[in-house]
Amino acid sequence: MANLSVVVVNWNGRQLLQECLSSLLSQSVPDIEVVLVDNGSTDDSVDLVRNRFPTVKLLALESNRGFAAGNNRGIEATSAEFVALLNNDAVADRYWAEHLLRAAADARVGMAASKVVLHGDRGKLDSAGDGMTTVGVGFKRGHLASPDDYRSAESVFGASGCAMLLRRSMLADIGGLDEDFFLLYEDCDLCFRAQLRGWRCRYAPEAVVYHRLNESIGKLSRTHVFYGQRNMEFVYFKNMPGRLVWKYLPAHLLNEILAFLYFTGRGHLFSFLKSKIDFLLKAGRVLEKRWEIQARRTVSWQDIDRMLERRWIKARLPGK
């Protein structure tokens, strides 16, 4: 049985799959299981995988179930001790999987984060692991900074769903990706839940992938604004310990005002308001999940507080 399975979720990404899957099939780690979950593509992605990548396990869903559900179906179809998630618009270095597995050698490590470099500009980072701010908004460590600035392996809050390693026993403990998110912030939510249960995340600087940023959903598209702004509320109100919800609520509300002004200025007022209304409609379900998550929390609110980035505006600026 393979020690590692890699799940790739695809939706109409035929032009991306050749390079992505080829990079996985040439990894230095032997016997990797690769699973491609197709979310009801209307291009010929499925035919491409069947014809050119016969060793890839293909799960063809009838409709677009979203990033979270697609990855969950892929994880459920595997049995390896570790499962890695890789975006279809990312390309893995030959030693990517090997370094991720090394980072997770300690049994307390439930997740490992890759060094994600921009595909079109190898001198800039997409992320070096993820952080979480006091206002409940996740951020990419080192976004647009030089990859050389993030050479050290270290503990971080979370890993980007673009290229992350997950321990199966951790998933059994905290559950998989929350499918109510559909896409965006589901990785932040997963990492937050893991931290609440005492699991660690390690950044593996030698586990490199090259990412075509925003290739799938577009930068500042209506889809991006709606799911991003709705799902950040899911993350905050599901996972932030009660003492911290009240401690940082004024800053959270200030962030809402700034976001309102920003997206209004960019012509996305409707998508922004729609996202907040949809969150309010789903608030009851979010609070039900919150009760269960907080009841199972094994770390103190002080421990979580120490992990949060207080410079919540600066943390999201390019290069920080």
N, C-alpha and C positions, 0 to 999 in steps of 0.2 A: 504494500500500500504506500502511495506517495506520502511523503512527510509534509508536502506543501501543495495546496491547490490555489490557483489564481483565477479569480472571477472577473470577467470583462462584460459590462453591460453596454449594449449597442442599440441605437435607434437611428436608422437612416444614415449610418456612418460608413458606408461601403468604402469611401475614398480614404478612410483612416485605418481600416482593419489590416491591410496588407503589412504595413510597417509595424503596427502594434503587436499583432499576433506573431509575426516573424521574430520580433525581439524576445518574446516569451519562449518560443521554441528553441532559442539558441542560448538559453541561460546556462551558467556554469554548474548549477545544481542539477543533478540528474533526476529523471523520473518526476518532473513537475506535471501535475494535472492542470490543464487549461480548460476552463469552462466559459463559453460564450453564451450569454443570455441576450436574445434578441427581443426587443420590446415592440413586436408587431411592426417591423420596418416595412415600408412600401417600396424601397429600392431593392436591389438584388443582393443585399448583405448576406442573407441565408444561403443563397446559391454559391456565393463566393466562398464562404466558410466550408460548405460541403465539398466543393470541388477542389479548392486549393489547400485546405487545412483539415484533411480527414481525421487527424489525430486529436483535434479539438472537440471536446464534448459540447454539443450544441443543444441549447434549450430555446425553442422558438415559441414565444408567447403570442397569443392571438391579438393582444392589444398592448398599448403603451401603459405599463404599470408604474412607470417612474423609476428613478434611480434607486430609491430605498427598497422597493418591492422586488425590483429586478435583481439586486444584489442578494437579497434574502433568499430568492428562489435558487440562485446560484450556490449560495452557501449550503442550503439544504440538500443540494445534489452532490455535495462532497462529504468526505469523511476524514480528511487529513487533519493532523494535529494543529496545523496552522493554515489560515486562509488569507491570501492577499487580495486586495481590490486594486484594480488598475483601470483608469479611464481609457476609453477607446481612442481618445485623442492624445494619448501619451505613449512614449516609446521608452522601454526599459534598457538601461545599460546591461551588458552581459553579466555583470556580477551583482546586479541589483538584489535578486532574491537571496543570494548567499549572504550578503551583508545584513539584510533584514533579519534573517534567521539567527545570525550571530548576536544581533542586538537584543533578541528575545531569549537568550540563553538562560537568564535568570527567570525562575518560575513566577516571580512576582510581576514580571513585565507582561501585560496583557496586550499591548499595542506597540508597534514600531513605526516611526515616521521616516519617510524618504526625504532626500534632498531633491526637490522638484525644480528643475531649471527650465527656463523658457526655450521652447524648441527653436524659435526663430532668432534668438539672441542668447547664445550660450554663456555670455558674460553677465547675465542677470538671473536672479532667482525668481521663481514663483513663490516657493515657500520652503522653509527649513523647520518643518513642524508647525503646529498651530498653537496660538495662545487664546486666552479668554479674558475679556475685560470685565470690570466691575458692573458695567451696564448690561452685561449679558450678550455682547456682540463678539463673536469670534474674529480672530485676525490671523493673517499669514505672517509668521516670523520672517523678517528679512525680505519681504516682497520688493523686488526690483533692486535689491542690493547685490553686491558681488558674491558669487558662490564661495569665494575664498574667505569671506568674512565669517562663514559658518562651518568651520572645519572640525569642531570638537563634538564628540558624542556626549549627550547630556539628557537629563530628564526634561520633558516638556509637558505642557498640559494635554496636547492632543496631536493627532495626525490627520493630514488631509485625506479625504476619501478618494482623491485622485490617485494615490499610491500609498496604501497603508497595509500593515500586517496585523492580523488579529489572531489571538489564541482562542482555540475552540472552547476551552474550559471557561474563559472569560465570557464568551458569548452565551454559554449555558447559564452563567451566573446572572448576567445583566439583561439578556435578551438581544435580539438583533436590531437592525436599523428600524426606526419608527416609520411605518409606511404612511402615516398621516402627513408626513413632511412632503412626500412625493419626490421632490428634489430640492437641493440646497439646505445647508445647515444640519442635515441628518448625521453627518460625521461629527459635528460639534456636539450634538445631542448625545451620540453614542459615547464620545470621549468624556463628556461631563458625567454621564451615568457611571462610567468605569471609574472615574476618580472618586465619586461618592462611595464606591464599594472598595476603595483602597488599591485598585490596580494601577500600575505604573505605565507610563509611555516613554519610550526611549527614541531619541533622534539619532538616526544612523547616517552620518554625513557621506559615507562612501556608497550608500544605496541610492544611486542616481537614476532619475527618469527625466525625460525631456517632454515638456507639456505644451501643446498648442492651446494656449489659454483662451477660454470662451469660444472654442470652436463649435461646441454643440448647441449652446443656447443663446449665444451672443451677449456682448457687453451692454449692460443697461437696456436690454430688451424688456418688453412688458412682462414676459415670463420671469425674467431674472428679478425684476423689481417686486412683483407680486409675491413669489415664493420666498425671496430673501427677506422681505419686510414682515411677512406673516410668520415665517418660521423662526425668526429671531425672538419673537414673543413666545413661541412654543418652548424654545430653549430656556429662556429666563424664568418663566413661570412654572415649568416642570421641574427644573433642576436646582435653582438657586436656593440654598437653605433659608429658612424663614427669617432668621436674624439678618441675613444679608439682603433679602428682598427689601426689607424696610430700610436698612442702612443705605442702600444704593438706589432706592426708588426715585429720589429727586434727580439724580444724575441720569437714570434711565429715562425719565420723562423729558429731561433736557435734550437727550439724544433723539427722542421722538420729534421734538420741535425742530431741531437742526435737520433731521432727515426729511421732515415735511417741507421745509424751505428748499432743501437741495433738490428733491425730486420734483417739486413744483417748478423750479427753475429749469429743470431738464425736460419738462413736458410730460412728466409721469404722475401728475396729481391723481388721476383716476385710478391707476394701478396701485398707488400708495394707499389711498383711502379704501379701495376694495380689499387690500391685504389686511388692514386693521379691522374692518367689518367682519371679514371671514374669521379672523382670530376670535373676536368677541362671540361669534356664533358657535365656535367650537370650544369656548372657554370651559364649559362644564366638563367635557371629556379631558381637557388638559389638566384640570384640577383633580380629576379621578386618578390620572396617571401620577400626578405630583404626590398624592397621598401615599401611593404604593412605593414610589421611589424614595421619598423621604423616610418612610417607615423602615426601609432596608438599609439606610445610610450607615456606614461603619466608621466614617471619619468625622471629625468635629467640624463645626462651621468655621472655627479658627483656622483649621488646616486648609480648607477650601479658600478662605479669605487670603491666605498667604500666597496662593497660586495665582490670584487674579491680578491683572494689570490695571493699575489705578490711572495711568496716563492714557485714558481710553481714546482720546482724540489723536494724540501723537502716535499711538501704537498702530493705527490704521493708515498712516501716511506712508507713501512709497519709500523704501529703503530703511524703514525702522523695524 
